Amino acid sequence: MFLNQNLVKGKGSTKALEEDGTKLIYRSQQKADSSTAKLRQRSEKHQKQRAGTTKKRPRLRIFPIWLRIIVVSLLCIIALVIGLMVGYGVIGDGTPIDALKKETWQHIIDIVTKTN
């Protein structure tokens, strides 16, 4: 068995060669092979779990889906109101509370439809 001492001691390339009979193997390939073996073991473990060897209990939702929908809807409405007030009050030089009044919206609709 022949080992290139310069490469093994770190004086040469990081891809040190080991000669085993007629086959040359890079050390980086050996590391890749070991990581591939670990991945294979993980996938086999997951396949066993999927096969039903372990029993899973049903997931208990603390925050139910219907409540999530309500909360997200409320957050959207709050964001809309805040956006209206910032747009009308800060950018539009008006009073922010006026953005929520019916008369303001009626005036905007009249301008858009050009009703005299």
C-alpha positions in Angstrom: 0.0 0.0 0.0 1.4 3.4 -1.1 0.6 6.7 0.6 1.9 10.0 -0.7 3.3 11.5 2.6 3.3 15.1 1.3 -0.5 15.0 0.6 -1.4 13.2 3.9 0.6 15.6 6.0 -1.2 18.6 4.4 1.8 19.8 2.3 0.0 19.1 -0.9 -3.5 19.3 -2.3 -6.6 18.9 -0.1 -7.6 15.9 -2.3 -5.2 13.4 -0.9 -5.0 10.1 -2.7 -4.9 6.7 -1.1 -3.9 3.8 -3.3 -5.6 0.6 -2.4 -4.7 -2.1 -4.9 -5.7 -0.7 -8.3 -8.4 1.7 -7.0 -7.7 5.4 -6.3 -10.1 7.0 -3.9 -10.3 10.7 -3.0 -10.8 11.5 0.6 -13.5 14.0 -0.3 -15.4 11.1 -2.0 -15.1 9.0 1.2 -16.6 11.9 3.2 -19.4 12.2 0.6 -20.0 8.4 0.8 -20.3 8.6 4.5 -22.8 11.5 4.3 -24.8 9.6 1.7 -24.9 6.6 4.0 -26.3 8.9 6.8 -28.9 10.3 4.5 -29.9 6.8 3.4 -30.3 5.8 7.1 -32.5 8.8 7.7 -34.7 8.0 4.7 -35.1 4.4 5.8 -36.1 5.6 9.3 -38.7 7.9 7.8 -40.0 5.1 5.6 -40.5 2.9 8.6 -42.4 5.7 10.3 -44.6 6.1 7.3 -45.2 2.4 7.1 -47.1 2.7 10.4 -44.6 1.1 12.8 -45.0 4.1 15.1 -48.5 5.3 16.1 -49.1 9.0 15.8 -51.7 10.7 17.9 -53.9 13.3 16.3 -52.7 16.9 16.4 -54.5 19.1 18.9 -54.9 22.6 17.6 -54.8 25.2 20.4 -55.6 28.0 18.0 -58.4 26.6 15.8 -58.6 27.3 12.0 -61.9 29.2 12.3 -60.4 31.5 14.9 -57.3 32.1 12.7 -59.6 33.2 9.9 -61.4 35.7 12.2 -58.2 37.1 13.6 -56.6 37.5 10.1 -59.8 39.2 8.9 -59.8 41.6 11.8 -56.1 42.4 11.3 -56.8 43.1 7.6 -59.6 45.5 8.5 -57.4 47.3 11.1 -54.6 47.7 8.6 -57.1 49.1 6.0 -58.4 51.7 8.5 -54.9 52.7 9.6 -53.9 53.0 5.9 -56.9 55.2 5.2 -56.2 57.5 8.1 -52.5 57.8 7.2 -53.2 58.4 3.5 -56.0 61.0 4.1 -54.4 62.7 7.1 -50.7 62.6 6.6 -50.3 62.4 2.8 -53.5 64.3 1.9 -53.2 67.1 4.5 -56.6 66.4 6.0 -57.8 65.4 9.4 -57.2 61.6 9.9 -60.6 61.0 11.5 -62.3 62.5 8.5 -61.2 59.5 6.5 -63.8 57.5 8.4 -66.8 59.8 7.9 -69.5 59.0 5.4 -69.6 62.6 4.0 -66.0 62.3 3.0 -66.6 59.1 1.0 -69.8 60.6 -0.6 -67.7 63.6 -1.7 -65.0 61.3 -3.2 -67.7 59.2 -5.0 -69.3 62.4 -6.4 -65.9 63.6 -7.7 -65.2 60.2 -9.4 -68.7 59.9 -11.0 -68.7 63.7 -11.8 -72.3 64.2 -10.4 -73.2 67.9 -10.1 
